[in-house]
Amino acid sequence: MSVSIADIENAMIARIQSRWAAAGMTERIEEFNVGLDFDDLLGVPAISIATERIGVERIVDGEFRITPVLSLYIVFKNPADPKARRQGVYPLALAMVGILVNQKLGFDIDPLLPAGDVVEIFHAKLKEQKLTGFKTSFSTSFDISMDGDGGDLIKLAAITVNYMRQDPAQEEPDATDEIEIPQED
């Protein structure tokens, strides 16, 4: 398996954070878990990536094209008035799209392309905290080999299950299981 979807998600976050810093922004872009209903926002601006769906298409026997749709969630402080909002919010959301569009992120994948609109997130917790959120999606694709019994994907699933069973209070999760996946030339 040449790349994992988690690798792509992590690389998207890293690219946004590095481009933000390279632009001279003094505030760090925080990462949050969108599945926690915006309860874990430590600071803003904040971003999260979630894989919304994964397409699987057979190419030939044992070869499949994987097409994930990855959604970027962006949360930042809501400007004081509607005019200020129009001046700052939309360019910021579109700049985030520009940071990711056409990127391969160092992987053997098709470039990230927009997979939908940039839409505002309306959520009571964001409103309570005077925050604004946007969501936009990207798609990419890559090919993998699978045999009928799951092969290396089953091994990867076992490592993931062991990782997820760890104590969440543990400061540094231990994902030291390693497997060798032969690469075909």
DODRENMI-326081 format. One record per atom (N, C-alpha, C): residue number from 1; residue in three letters; atom name; x, y negated, z negated. Coordinates in steps of 0.2 Angstrom, whole numbers, m for minus. Layout:
N
     k     r    a       x       y       z
   NUM   ALA   CA       X       Y       Z
...
***
This chain:
185
     k     r    a       x       y       z
     1   MET    N       4       6       0
     1   MET   CA       0       0       0
     1   MET    C       4      m6       0
     2   SER    N       4     m10       5
     2   SER   CA       8     m16       6
     2   SER    C       7     m22       1
     3   VAL    N       1     m23      m1
     3   VAL   CA      m1     m29      m5
     3   VAL    C      m7     m27      m9
     4   SER    N      m8     m30     m15
     4   SER   CA     m14     m29     m18
     4   SER    C     m18     m35     m19
     5   ILE    N     m25     m35     m19
     5   ILE   CA     m29     m41     m20
     5   ILE    C     m27     m45     m26
     6   ALA    N     m25     m42     m31
     6   ALA   CA     m22     m45     m37
     6   ALA    C     m16     m50     m35
     7   ASP    N     m12     m47     m31
     7   ASP   CA      m6     m50     m29
     7   ASP    C      m8     m57     m25
     8   ILE    N     m13     m56     m21
     8   ILE   CA     m15     m62     m17
     8   ILE    C     m18     m67     m22
     9   GLU    N     m23     m65     m26
     9   GLU   CA     m26     m70     m31
     9   GLU    C     m20     m73     m35
    10   ASN    N     m15     m70     m38
    10   ASN   CA     m10     m73     m41
    10   ASN    C      m6     m78     m37
    11   ALA    N      m4     m76     m31
    11   ALA   CA      m1     m80     m26
    11   ALA    C      m5     m86     m25
    12   MET    N     m11     m86     m24
    12   MET   CA     m15     m92     m23
    12   MET    C     m15     m97     m29
    13   ILE    N     m15     m94     m35
    13   ILE   CA     m15     m98     m41
    13   ILE    C      m8    m102     m41
    14   ALA    N      m3     m98     m40
    14   ALA   CA       4    m100     m40
    14   ALA    C       6    m106     m35
    15   ARG    N       3    m105     m29
    15   ARG   CA       4    m110     m23
    15   ARG    C       0    m116     m25
    16   ILE    N      m6    m116     m28
    16   ILE   CA      m9    m122     m30
    16   ILE    C      m5    m126     m35
    17   GLN    N      m3    m122     m40
    17   GLN   CA       1    m125     m46
    17   GLN    C       7    m128     m43
    18   SER    N      11    m125     m39
    18   SER   CA      17    m127     m37
    18   SER    C      16    m133     m32
    19   ARG    N      11    m133     m28
    19   ARG   CA      10    m139     m23
    19   ARG    C       8    m145     m27
    20   TRP    N       4    m144     m32
    20   TRP   CA       2    m149     m37
    20   TRP    C       8    m152     m40
    21   ALA    N      12    m148     m43
    21   ALA   CA      18    m151     m46
    21   ALA    C      23    m154     m41
    22   ALA    N      23    m152     m35
    22   ALA   CA      28    m155     m30
    22   ALA    C      25    m161     m28
    23   ALA    N      19    m162     m29
    23   ALA   CA      16    m169     m27
    23   ALA    C      17    m174     m32
    24   GLY    N      20    m172     m38
    24   GLY   CA      22    m177     m43
    24   GLY    C      16    m178     m48
    25   MET    N      11    m173     m48
    25   MET   CA       6    m174     m53
    25   MET    C       9    m172     m60
    26   THR    N       7    m176     m65
    26   THR   CA      10    m175     m72
    26   THR    C       6    m170     m76
    27   GLU    N       0    m169     m74
    27   GLU   CA      m4    m164     m78
    27   GLU    C      m4    m157     m74
    28   ARG    N      m3    m152     m78
    28   ARG   CA      m2    m145     m76
    28   ARG    C     m10    m143     m74
    29   ILE    N     m10    m139     m69
    29   ILE   CA     m17    m136     m67
    29   ILE    C     m17    m130     m71
    30   GLU    N     m22    m130     m76
    30   GLU   CA     m23    m124     m80
    30   GLU    C     m27    m118     m76
    31   GLU    N     m26    m112     m78
    31   GLU   CA     m30    m107     m75
    31   GLU    C     m35    m105     m81
    32   PHE    N     m41    m103     m78
    32   PHE   CA     m47    m101     m83
    32   PHE    C     m50     m95     m80
    33   ASN    N     m54     m91     m84
    33   ASN   CA     m57     m85     m82
    33   ASN    C     m64     m87     m80
    34   VAL    N     m66     m87     m74
    34   VAL   CA     m73     m89     m72
    34   VAL    C     m78     m84     m75
    35   GLY    N     m76     m78     m76
    35   GLY   CA     m81     m74     m79
    35   GLY    C     m83     m75     m86
    36   LEU    N     m80     m80     m89
    36   LEU   CA     m81     m82     m96
    36   LEU    C     m86     m88     m97
    37   ASP    N     m90     m89     m92
    37   ASP   CA     m95     m95     m92
    37   ASP    C     m92    m101     m94
    38   PHE    N     m86    m103     m92
    38   PHE   CA     m82    m109     m93
    38   PHE    C     m81    m110    m100
    39   ASP    N     m81    m105    m104
    39   ASP   CA     m80    m106    m112
    39   ASP    C     m72    m106    m113
    40   ASP    N     m68    m104    m109
    40   ASP   CA     m61    m104    m110
    40   ASP    C     m57    m110    m107
    41   LEU    N     m60    m115    m105
    41   LEU   CA     m57    m121    m102
    41   LEU    C     m52    m124    m107
    42   LEU    N     m46    m124    m106
    42   LEU   CA     m41    m127    m111
    42   LEU    C     m39    m134    m109
    43   GLY    N     m40    m135    m103
    43   GLY   CA     m39    m142    m100
    43   GLY    C     m41    m143     m93
    44   VAL    N     m41    m149     m91
    44   VAL   CA     m43    m150     m84
    44   VAL    C     m38    m154     m81
    45   PRO    N     m36    m153     m74
    45   PRO   CA     m40    m149     m70
    45   PRO    C     m38    m142     m71
    46   ALA    N     m43    m137     m69
    46   ALA   CA     m42    m130     m70
    46   ALA    C     m45    m127     m64
    47   ILE    N     m42    m121     m62
    47   ILE   CA     m44    m117     m57
    47   ILE    C     m44    m109     m59
    48   SER    N     m48    m106     m55
    48   SER   CA     m49     m99     m56
    48   SER    C     m50     m96     m49
    49   ILE    N     m47     m89     m48
    49   ILE   CA     m49     m86     m42
    49   ILE    C     m52     m79     m43
    50   ALA    N     m58     m78     m40
    50   ALA   CA     m61     m72     m41
    50   ALA    C     m63     m69     m34
    51   THR    N     m62     m62     m33
    51   THR   CA     m63     m59     m27
    51   THR    C     m71     m57     m27
    52   GLU    N     m74     m60     m23
    52   GLU   CA     m82     m60     m23
    52   GLU    C     m84     m53     m19
    53   ARG    N     m80     m51     m14
    53   ARG   CA     m82     m45     m11
    53   ARG    C     m76     m42      m7
    54   ILE    N     m76     m36      m5
    54   ILE   CA     m71     m33      m2
    54   ILE    C     m73     m29       4
    55   GLY    N     m72     m31      10
    55   GLY   CA     m74     m27      16
    55   GLY    C     m69     m21      17
    56   VAL    N     m72     m15      19
    56   VAL   CA     m67     m10      21
    56   VAL    C     m70      m7      28
    57   GLU    N     m65      m7      32
    57   GLU   CA     m67      m5      39
    57   GLU    C     m62       0      41
    58   ARG    N     m65       6      44
    58   ARG   CA     m60      11      47
    58   ARG    C     m57       9      53
    59   ILE    N     m51      10      54
    59   ILE   CA     m47       8      60
    59   ILE    C     m46      15      64
    60   VAL    N     m43      19      61
    60   VAL   CA     m42      26      64
    60   VAL    C     m42      31      58
    61   ASP    N     m41      37      59
    61   ASP   CA     m41      42      53
    61   ASP    C     m36      40      48
    62   GLY    N     m38      39      42
    62   GLY   CA     m33      37      37
    62   GLY    C     m31      30      36
    63   GLU    N     m32      26      41
    63   GLU   CA     m30      19      42
    63   GLU    C     m37      14      41
    64   PHE    N     m36      10      36
    64   PHE   CA     m42       5      35
    64   PHE    C     m40      m2      35
    65   ARG    N     m44      m6      37
    65   ARG   CA     m43     m14      36
    65   ARG    C     m47     m16      30
    66   ILE    N     m44     m19      26
    66   ILE   CA     m47     m22      20
    66   ILE    C     m48     m29      20
    67   THR    N     m54     m32      19
    67   THR   CA     m55     m39      20
    67   THR    C     m58     m42      14
    68   PRO    N     m54     m45       9
    68   PRO   CA     m57     m48       3
    68   PRO    C     m59     m55       5
    69   VAL    N     m64     m57       1
    69   VAL   CA     m67     m64       1
    69   VAL    C     m65     m66      m6
    70   LEU    N     m60     m71      m6
    70   LEU   CA     m58     m74     m13
    70   LEU    C     m61     m81     m14
    71   SER    N     m64     m82     m19
    71   SER   CA     m67     m88     m21
    71   SER    C     m62     m92     m26
    72   LEU    N     m61     m98     m24
    72   LEU   CA     m57    m103     m28
    72   LEU    C     m62    m107     m32
    73   TYR    N     m62    m108     m38
    73   TYR   CA     m66    m112     m43
    73   TYR    C     m61    m118     m45
    74   ILE    N     m64    m124     m44
    74   ILE   CA     m60    m130     m46
    74   ILE    C     m64    m134     m51
    75   VAL    N     m61    m135     m57
    75   VAL   CA     m65    m139     m62
    75   VAL    C     m60    m145     m64
    76   PHE    N     m64    m151     m64
    76   PHE   CA     m60    m157     m66
    76   PHE    C     m64    m162     m70
    77   LYS    N     m62    m167     m73
    77   LYS   CA     m65    m172     m76
    77   LYS    C     m70    m176     m72
    78   ASN    N     m76    m177     m74
    78   ASN   CA     m81    m180     m70
    78   ASN    C     m80    m188     m70
    79   PRO    N     m79    m191     m64
    79   PRO   CA     m78    m198     m65
    79   PRO    C     m84    m202     m68
    80   ALA    N     m83    m208     m70
    80   ALA   CA     m88    m211     m74
    80   ALA    C     m94    m213     m70
    81   ASP    N     m94    m214     m64
    81   ASP   CA    m100    m216     m60
    81   ASP    C    m100    m213     m53
    82   PRO    N    m105    m213     m50
    82   PRO   CA    m106    m210     m43
    82   PRO    C    m101    m213     m38
    83   LYS    N     m99    m219     m38
    83   LYS   CA     m95    m222     m33
    83   LYS    C     m88    m219     m34
    84   ALA    N     m86    m219     m40
    84   ALA   CA     m79    m216     m42
    84   ALA    C     m79    m209     m40
    85   ARG    N     m84    m205     m41
    85   ARG   CA     m85    m198     m40
    85   ARG    C     m84    m197     m32
    86   ARG    N     m87    m201     m28
    86   ARG   CA     m86    m200     m21
    86   ARG    C     m79    m202     m19
    87   GLN    N     m76    m206     m22
    87   GLN   CA     m69    m208     m20
    87   GLN    C     m64    m203     m22
    88   GLY    N     m65    m199     m27
    88   GLY   CA     m60    m195     m30
    88   GLY    C     m61    m187     m29
    89   VAL    N     m68    m185     m31
    89   VAL   CA     m69    m178     m31
    89   VAL    C     m69    m175     m25
    90   TYR    N     m72    m177     m19
    90   TYR   CA     m72    m174     m13
    90   TYR    C     m65    m173     m10
    91   PRO    N     m61    m178     m10
    91   PRO   CA     m54    m177      m7
    91   PRO    C     m50    m172     m11
    92   LEU    N     m51    m172     m18
    92   LEU   CA     m47    m167     m22
    92   LEU    C     m49    m160     m20
    93   ALA    N     m56    m159     m19
    93   ALA   CA     m58    m152     m18
    93   ALA    C     m56    m150     m11
    94   LEU    N     m56    m155      m6
    94   LEU   CA     m53    m153       1
    94   LEU    C     m46    m152       1
    95   ALA    N     m42    m156      m4
    95   ALA   CA     m35    m155      m4
    95   ALA    C     m33    m148      m6
    96   MET    N     m37    m145     m11
    96   MET   CA     m36    m138     m13
    96   MET    C     m37    m133      m7
    97   VAL    N     m42    m135      m3
    97   VAL   CA     m43    m131       3
    97   VAL    C     m36    m131       7
    98   GLY    N     m34    m137       8
    98   GLY   CA     m28    m138      13
    98   GLY    C     m22    m135      10
    99   ILE    N     m21    m134       4
    99   ILE   CA     m16    m131       1
    99   ILE    C     m15    m123       3
   100   LEU    N     m21    m120       3
   100   LEU   CA     m22    m113       5
   100   LEU    C     m23    m111      12
   101   VAL    N     m26    m115      16
   101   VAL   CA     m28    m113      22
   101   VAL    C     m22    m111      27
   102   ASN    N     m23    m106      30
   102   ASN   CA     m17    m103      35
   102   ASN    C     m11    m100      31
   103   GLN    N     m12     m99      25
   103   GLN   CA      m6     m97      21
   103   GLN    C      m6     m89      21
   104   LYS    N       0     m86      21
   104   LYS   CA       0     m79      21
   104   LYS    C       3     m77      14
   105   LEU    N       6     m82      10
   105   LEU   CA       8     m81       3
   105   LEU    C      14     m77       2
   106   GLY    N      18     m75       8
   106   GLY   CA      23     m71       7
   106   GLY    C      21     m64       8
   107   PHE    N      15     m62      10
   107   PHE   CA      13     m55      11
   107   PHE    C      12     m54      18
   108   ASP    N      11     m47      20
   108   ASP   CA       9     m45      26
   108   ASP    C       2     m45      27
   109   ILE    N      m1     m51      27
   109   ILE   CA      m9     m51      28
   109   ILE    C     m10     m56      33
   110   ASP    N     m16     m56      35
   110   ASP   CA     m19     m62      40
   110   ASP    C     m19     m68      36
   111   PRO    N     m18     m74      39
   111   PRO   CA     m18     m80      35
   111   PRO    C     m25     m81      32
   112   LEU    N     m25     m85      26
   112   LEU   CA     m31     m87      23
   112   LEU    C     m35     m91      27
   113   LEU    N     m41     m90      28
   113   LEU   CA     m45     m95      32
   113   LEU    C     m52     m96      28
   114   PRO    N     m54    m102      28
   114   PRO   CA     m61    m104      25
   114   PRO    C     m66     m99      26
   115   ALA    N     m70     m97      21
   115   ALA   CA     m75     m92      22
   115   ALA    C     m82     m94      20
   116   GLY    N     m83    m101      21
   116   GLY   CA     m89    m104      18
   116   GLY    C     m88    m111      17
   117   ASP    N     m93    m114      14
   117   ASP   CA     m93    m121      12
   117   ASP    C     m89    m122       6
   118   VAL    N     m88    m129       4
   118   VAL   CA     m86    m131      m2
   118   VAL    C     m92    m133      m5
   119   VAL    N     m94    m130     m11
   119   VAL   CA    m100    m131     m14
   119   VAL    C     m99    m133     m21
   120   GLU    N    m103    m138     m24
   120   GLU   CA    m103    m140     m31
   120   GLU    C    m106    m135     m35
   121   ILE    N    m103    m134     m41
   121   ILE   CA    m106    m129     m46
   121   ILE    C    m110    m133     m51
   122   PHE    N    m116    m131     m52
   122   PHE   CA    m120    m135     m57
   122   PHE    C    m121    m130     m62
   123   HIS    N    m118    m132     m68
   123   HIS   CA    m119    m127     m74
   123   HIS    C    m119    m131     m80
   124   ALA    N    m123    m129     m85
   124   ALA   CA    m125    m133     m91
   124   ALA    C    m118    m135     m95
   125   LYS    N    m114    m130     m95
   125   LYS   CA    m108    m131     m99
   125   LYS    C    m103    m136     m96
   126   LEU    N    m103    m136     m90
   126   LEU   CA     m99    m141     m86
   126   LEU    C    m102    m148     m88
   127   LYS    N    m109    m149     m87
   127   LYS   CA    m112    m155     m88
   127   LYS    C    m111    m157     m95
   128   GLU    N    m111    m153    m100
   128   GLU   CA    m110    m154    m107
   128   GLU    C    m103    m157    m109
   129   GLN    N     m98    m155    m105
   129   GLN   CA     m92    m157    m106
   129   GLN    C     m89    m162    m101
   130   LYS    N     m94    m165     m97
   130   LYS   CA     m93    m170     m93
   130   LYS    C     m88    m168     m87
   131   LEU    N     m89    m162     m85
   131   LEU   CA     m84    m160     m80
   131   LEU    C     m88    m158     m73
   132   THR    N     m84    m158     m68
   132   THR   CA     m87    m156     m61
   132   THR    C     m83    m150     m59
   133   GLY    N     m87    m146     m56
   133   GLY   CA     m84    m140     m53
   133   GLY    C     m86    m139     m46
   134   PHE    N     m81    m136     m42
   134   PHE   CA     m83    m134     m35
   134   PHE    C     m80    m127     m34
   135   LYS    N     m83    m124     m29
   135   LYS   CA     m81    m117     m27
   135   LYS    C     m80    m117     m19
   136   THR    N     m75    m114     m17
   136   THR   CA     m75    m113     m10
   136   THR    C     m71    m106      m9
   137   SER    N     m73    m103      m3
   137   SER   CA     m70     m96      m2
   137   SER    C     m65     m95       4
   138   PHE    N     m61     m90       3
   138   PHE   CA     m56     m89       9
   138   PHE    C     m57     m81      10
   139   SER    N     m55     m80      16
   139   SER   CA     m55     m73      18
   139   SER    C     m48     m71      21
   140   THR    N     m46     m65      20
   140   THR   CA     m39     m63      24
   140   THR    C     m41     m56      25
   141   SER    N     m36     m52      28
   141   SER   CA     m37     m45      29
   141   SER    C     m30     m42      29
   142   PHE    N     m29     m36      28
   142   PHE   CA     m23     m32      28
   142   PHE    C     m25     m24      29
   143   ASP    N     m20     m21      32
   143   ASP   CA     m22     m13      33
   143   ASP    C     m18      m9      28
   144   ILE    N     m22      m4      26
   144   ILE   CA     m19       1      21
   144   ILE    C     m20       8      24
   145   SER    N     m16      13      21
   145   SER   CA     m17      20      23
   145   SER    C     m21      23      17
   146   MET    N     m26      27      18
   146   MET   CA     m29      31      13
   146   MET    C     m30      38      16
   147   ASP    N     m29      43      11
   147   ASP   CA     m31      50      13
   147   ASP    C     m37      52       9
   148   GLY    N     m40      58      11
   148   GLY   CA     m47      60       8
   148   GLY    C     m47      60       1
   149   ASP    N     m41      61      m3
   149   ASP   CA     m42      62     m10
   149   ASP    C     m40      56     m14
   150   GLY    N     m39      51     m11
   150   GLY   CA     m37      44     m14
   150   GLY    C     m30      43     m15
   151   GLY    N     m26      48     m15
   151   GLY   CA     m19      48     m15
   151   GLY    C     m16      42     m20
   152   ASP    N     m12      38     m17
   152   ASP   CA      m9      33     m21
   152   ASP    C     m14      28     m24
   153   LEU    N     m19      27     m21
   153   LEU   CA     m24      22     m24
   153   LEU    C     m27      25     m31
   154   ILE    N     m28      32     m31
   154   ILE   CA     m30      35     m38
   154   ILE    C     m24      33     m43
   155   LYS    N     m18      34     m41
   155   LYS   CA     m13      32     m46
   155   LYS    C     m13      25     m48
   156   LEU    N     m14      21     m43
   156   LEU   CA     m15      13     m45
   156   LEU    C     m21      12     m50
   157   ALA    N     m26      16     m48
   157   ALA   CA     m32      15     m52
   157   ALA    C     m31      17     m59
   158   ALA    N     m27      23     m60
   158   ALA   CA     m25      25     m67
   158   ALA    C     m21      20     m71
   159   ILE    N     m16      17     m67
   159   ILE   CA     m12      12     m71
   159   ILE    C     m17       6     m73
   160   THR    N     m21       4     m69
   160   THR   CA     m26      m2     m70
   160   THR    C     m30       0     m76
   161   VAL    N     m33       6     m76
   161   VAL   CA     m37       8     m82
   161   VAL    C     m33       8     m89
   162   ASN    N     m27      11     m88
   162   ASN   CA     m23      10     m94
   162   ASN    C     m21       3     m96
   163   TYR    N     m20      m1     m92
   163   TYR   CA     m18      m8     m93
   163   TYR    C     m25     m11     m96
   164   MET    N     m31     m10     m94
   164   MET   CA     m37     m13     m96
   164   MET    C     m38     m11    m103
   165   ARG    N     m36      m5    m105
   165   ARG   CA     m38      m2    m112
   165   ARG    C     m34      m5    m117
   166   GLN    N     m29      m9    m116
   166   GLN   CA     m24     m12    m121
   166   GLN    C     m28     m17    m125
   167   ASP    N     m25     m18    m131
   167   ASP   CA     m28     m23    m136
   167   ASP    C     m28     m30    m133
   168   PRO    N     m33     m33    m132
   168   PRO   CA     m33     m40    m129
   168   PRO    C     m30     m45    m133
   169   ALA    N     m29     m43    m140
   169   ALA   CA     m25     m48    m144
   169   ALA    C     m18     m47    m144
   170   GLN    N     m16     m42    m140
   170   GLN   CA      m8     m41    m139
   170   GLN    C      m6     m47    m135
   171   GLU    N       0     m50    m138
   171   GLU   CA       2     m56    m135
   171   GLU    C       5     m55    m127
   172   GLU    N       8     m50    m126
   172   GLU   CA      11     m48    m120
   172   GLU    C       8     m42    m118
   173   PRO    N       3     m41    m113
   173   PRO   CA       1     m35    m111
   173   PRO    C       6     m31    m108
   174   ASP    N       6     m24    m109
   174   ASP   CA      11     m20    m106
   174   ASP    C       9     m16    m100
   175   ALA    N      12     m18     m94
   175   ALA   CA      10     m15     m88
   175   ALA    C      16     m12     m85
   176   THR    N      20      m8     m89
   176   THR   CA      26      m5     m87
   176   THR    C      26       1     m83
   177   ASP    N      20       4     m82
   177   ASP   CA      19      10     m78
   177   ASP    C      21       8     m71
   178   GLU    N      26      12     m68
   178   GLU   CA      28      11     m61
   178   GLU    C      27      17     m57
   179   ILE    N      25      16     m51
   179   ILE   CA      25      22     m46
   179   ILE    C      29      20     m40
   180   GLU    N      31      25     m37
   180   GLU   CA      34      24     m30
   180   GLU    C      29      25     m25
   181   ILE    N      28      20     m20
   181   ILE   CA      23      21     m15
   181   ILE    C      28      21      m8
   182   PRO    N      28      27      m5
   182   PRO   CA      32      27       1
   182   PRO    C      30      23       6
   183   GLN    N      34      19       9
   183   GLN   CA      32      14      15
   183   GLN    C      34      18      21
   184   GLU    N      29      18      26
   184   GLU   CA      30      21      32
   184   GLU    C      33      15      37
   185   ASP    N      38      18      41
   185   ASP   CA      41      13      46
   185   ASP    C      37      13      52
***
